[in-house]
Amino acid sequence: MLYWAFLVFYILVCFLLLVVVLLQQGKGGDIAAAFGGASSQTAFGARAGATVLTRATTILGSLFMLGAFALGIIGKGGGGSVVSGTASPPAQSKPAPTLPTTPALPTGTPPAAPPAGGSPPATQPQPQQQQPPAAPGKTEPSKPAPPPAGGAGS
């Protein structure tokens, strides 16, 4: 209720400020001053009208600025969020899979696919290197080294 009453008052101040500014006399930059008719636009007298209109402009301009500031504060209405009315996403039912601790190393370069036209490639692929055979007494694969016991931060 207070907001709407203040808004009506602010609109009235805006219209009055517009009228008062448009009623003011120019500072001698009009076309009549160029031909020597400087006193042709004296509607409210030579000096009294300018003082009343200048004072009204000052008061209405101050009310305009203070009113804009007050309406900005009153109209804020709280810190709502853009997504305040939406539902939250459902919780995950299972944990995410863990990554392996040791990276898998490729054994060699993959063979190049033949081109679609059937012509041989411009460069020949490199032959794959053979790994040396395992020692005769060992039948199980080598195991990676365990991580250090102290941790990274100690």
trRosetta pair geometry for C-beta under 8 A, 3 or more apart (Angstrom, degrees):
i j d omega theta_ij theta_ji phi_ij phi_ji
1 4 6.2 -57 -151 35 29 105
1 5 6.6 25 154 -14 64 108
2 5 5.8 -57 -147 39 33 110
2 6 6.1 30 156 -16 67 110
2 74 7.3 -122 108 -153 103 140
3 6 5.9 -62 -149 40 27 108
3 7 6.2 30 153 -24 64 108
3 71 7.8 100 -152 -133 82 75
3 74 5.4 175 -105 144 92 125
3 75 6.6 115 -146 -81 125 73
4 7 5.4 -50 -144 34 33 115
4 8 6.6 35 156 -19 64 100
5 8 6.0 -51 -151 33 31 110
5 9 6.6 31 150 -15 63 107
6 9 5.5 -54 -149 39 35 114
6 10 6.2 39 151 -24 66 106
6 67 7.4 178 173 -147 95 92
6 70 6.8 -110 180 119 141 122
6 71 6.6 -178 125 -86 117 86
6 74 6.8 69 68 49 154 168
7 10 5.5 -51 -146 34 32 114
7 11 6.5 33 155 -19 64 102
7 71 6.7 96 -92 -119 76 123
8 11 5.9 -52 -149 34 32 110
8 12 6.6 34 151 -19 63 105
9 12 5.7 -55 -151 35 32 114
9 13 6.5 35 150 -20 65 104
9 67 7.3 -148 107 -124 94 132
10 13 5.6 -51 -149 34 34 113
10 14 6.5 38 150 -23 64 102
10 64 7.9 104 -156 -125 79 53
10 67 4.3 159 -114 171 101 136
10 68 7.6 127 -152 -64 129 53
10 71 6.1 11 -71 -53 166 136
11 14 5.5 -49 -150 31 35 116
11 15 6.7 31 154 -15 65 103
12 15 6.0 -55 -149 37 32 107
12 16 6.3 29 154 -15 65 109
13 16 5.8 -58 -144 41 30 109
13 17 6.2 33 156 -22 65 107
13 60 5.9 172 -167 -153 84 84
13 63 4.8 -128 -146 118 143 122
13 64 5.7 -172 135 -77 118 70
13 67 6.0 152 57 -13 153 161
14 17 5.9 -56 -148 35 27 111
14 18 6.5 30 153 -21 62 106
14 64 6.5 103 -88 -116 64 105
15 18 5.6 -53 -150 33 33 115
15 19 6.5 31 154 -17 66 104
16 19 5.8 -54 -148 37 34 109
16 20 6.2 30 156 -18 67 108
16 56 7.9 -109 156 171 105 111
16 60 5.5 -139 106 -124 103 140
17 20 5.9 -55 -141 39 30 109
17 21 6.2 28 160 -18 64 108
17 57 7.1 93 -143 -133 76 61
17 60 4.1 -179 -86 141 87 126
17 61 6.4 119 -132 -71 125 57
17 63 8.0 -158 -60 68 119 101
17 64 5.6 16 -53 -58 162 134
18 21 6.1 -59 -147 36 25 107
18 22 6.4 17 158 -12 62 112
19 22 5.9 -64 -148 41 29 107
19 23 6.2 26 156 -21 66 110
20 23 5.8 -57 -144 35 30 110
20 24 7.0 45 154 -39 61 95
20 53 5.8 169 -169 -153 88 81
20 56 4.8 -140 -137 115 145 118
20 57 5.2 -171 129 -76 123 74
20 60 6.0 136 32 28 149 153
21 24 6.0 -41 -159 6 34 116
21 57 6.2 100 -79 -116 72 114
23 43 7.9 -102 -169 69 88 142
23 53 6.0 -140 98 -123 104 134
24 50 7.4 75 -148 -126 84 68
24 53 5.0 166 -93 143 83 139
24 54 7.4 91 -119 -69 122 64
24 57 6.9 9 -61 -54 135 140
25 41 5.7 148 -133 117 103 115
25 42 7.4 11 -100 -99 148 49
25 43 7.7 -176 -73 21 104 92
25 49 7.1 82 -17 106 118 118
25 50 6.2 -62 35 -88 115 97
25 53 7.9 124 4 60 76 155
26 29 5.4 -109 164 46 125 81
26 30 5.0 129 59 -39 150 102
26 41 7.3 40 28 80 90 159
28 33 4.7 117 -167 -117 69 164
28 38 6.4 -3 -124 -138 93 107
29 33 6.9 -23 -58 42 6 142
30 33 5.5 105 61 1 70 100
30 34 7.9 -126 106 -7 47 88
30 41 6.9 66 38 -16 164 147
31 34 5.6 -47 -161 23 45 117
31 35 7.3 22 152 -2 69 104
32 35 6.3 -69 -157 45 38 97
32 37 4.1 -77 -178 85 96 104
32 38 6.8 156 120 -88 94 27
32 40 4.6 -110 -174 40 155 134
32 41 6.7 156 44 -24 151 102
33 36 7.9 79 -166 -51 31 10
33 37 7.2 -101 -74 71 30 57
33 38 4.8 55 -113 -100 79 79
37 40 4.3 26 154 -32 109 124
39 42 5.6 -15 -172 -18 75 124
39 46 7.4 -27 -134 -104 106 97
42 45 6.3 -28 174 169 105 7
42 46 5.7 -17 -137 -81 137 54
42 49 7.5 154 -164 29 69 140
43 49 6.7 135 78 -137 73 168
44 48 6.4 -120 140 88 96 85
44 49 2.5 118 90 -91 121 133
44 50 7.7 170 79 -28 116 51
44 52 7.3 -106 154 46 151 123
44 53 7.5 141 44 -29 158 118
45 48 4.5 18 79 40 140 101
45 49 5.1 153 49 -16 78 99
46 49 8.0 141 59 24 13 98
47 50 6.1 -65 -158 37 38 110
47 51 6.6 32 155 -19 72 108
48 51 6.0 -59 -153 34 33 109
48 52 6.5 25 157 -13 68 108
49 52 6.1 -58 -146 39 32 106
49 53 6.0 22 161 -10 68 114
50 53 6.0 -61 -140 45 27 105
50 54 5.9 29 160 -22 64 112
51 54 5.8 -54 -140 37 26 111
51 55 6.3 24 159 -16 62 108
52 55 6.0 -57 -147 39 27 108
52 56 6.2 26 154 -18 64 109
53 56 5.6 -52 -141 39 32 112
53 57 6.2 37 155 -23 64 104
54 57 5.7 -52 -148 34 30 113
54 58 6.6 32 152 -20 63 104
55 58 5.7 -52 -150 33 33 113
55 59 6.5 28 155 -14 66 106
56 59 5.9 -56 -145 40 31 107
56 60 5.9 22 160 -10 67 113
57 60 6.1 -59 -136 46 26 103
57 61 5.8 30 161 -23 64 112
58 61 5.9 -56 -143 36 23 111
58 62 6.5 22 157 -17 60 107
59 62 5.9 -57 -152 36 29 109
59 63 6.4 26 152 -15 64 107
60 63 5.5 -51 -144 40 35 112
60 64 6.2 44 152 -27 65 103
61 64 5.4 -49 -148 31 32 117
61 65 6.6 27 156 -14 64 103
62 65 6.0 -56 -149 37 32 106
62 66 6.2 23 157 -10 67 111
63 66 6.0 -59 -139 46 29 106
63 67 5.7 33 160 -23 65 113
64 67 5.9 -58 -143 37 22 111
64 68 6.5 23 157 -20 60 106
65 68 5.9 -53 -149 33 29 110
65 69 6.6 27 154 -15 63 107
66 69 5.7 -56 -150 38 34 112
66 70 6.1 30 154 -17 68 108
67 70 5.7 -55 -141 40 31 108
67 71 6.1 30 160 -17 67 107
68 71 6.0 -54 -142 39 27 108
68 72 6.4 32 155 -22 60 107
69 72 5.8 -57 -154 33 28 114
69 73 6.7 21 153 -14 63 105
70 73 5.8 -57 -150 38 34 107
70 74 6.0 24 157 -12 70 111
71 74 5.8 -55 -134 45 32 105
71 75 5.5 22 168 -12 67 119
72 75 6.3 -59 -130 45 19 103
72 76 6.9 43 158 -51 55 92
73 76 6.1 -36 -162 -8 29 115
77 80 7.4 -20 113 -4 97 112
80 84 5.4 -75 -171 -16 89 154
81 84 4.2 132 60 -53 88 92
83 86 5.0 -50 -169 29 83 119
92 95 7.2 95 121 -96 128 31
92 96 7.6 -20 172 -48 161 76
100 103 7.2 138 91 -92 108 33
100 104 7.2 53 73 -33 153 89
101 144 7.9 -175 99 88 104 152
101 147 7.5 -95 180 -45 136 120
102 144 4.8 -153 -78 -66 153 167
106 109 7.7 65 138 -82 134 34
107 128 7.8 34 127 -164 92 124
107 131 7.7 -74 -156 -35 103 125
108 128 4.3 26 -166 -136 164 105
108 129 6.6 178 -104 34 115 74
109 125 7.3 -157 99 -166 124 107
109 126 6.6 72 39 56 137 107
109 128 7.3 -153 43 -96 72 85
111 125 6.2 71 -141 159 65 176
112 121 6.0 13 113 -49 147 163
112 125 5.2 -167 3 -71 109 124
114 118 7.3 26 155 -118 121 35
114 121 7.5 -129 -129 -40 54 96
115 118 7.2 -87 84 -4 83 18
115 119 6.2 -19 64 56 128 75
115 121 6.6 141 -22 -82 106 74
121 124 7.3 146 80 -87 104 33
121 125 7.6 60 62 -37 147 83
134 138 5.9 -111 166 80 113 98
134 139 7.8 116 118 -106 145 31
135 138 4.9 58 67 19 100 104
148 151 7.4 -125 100 -19 94 18
150 154 4.8 -124 170 66 96 125
151 154 5.1 81 66 0 100 106
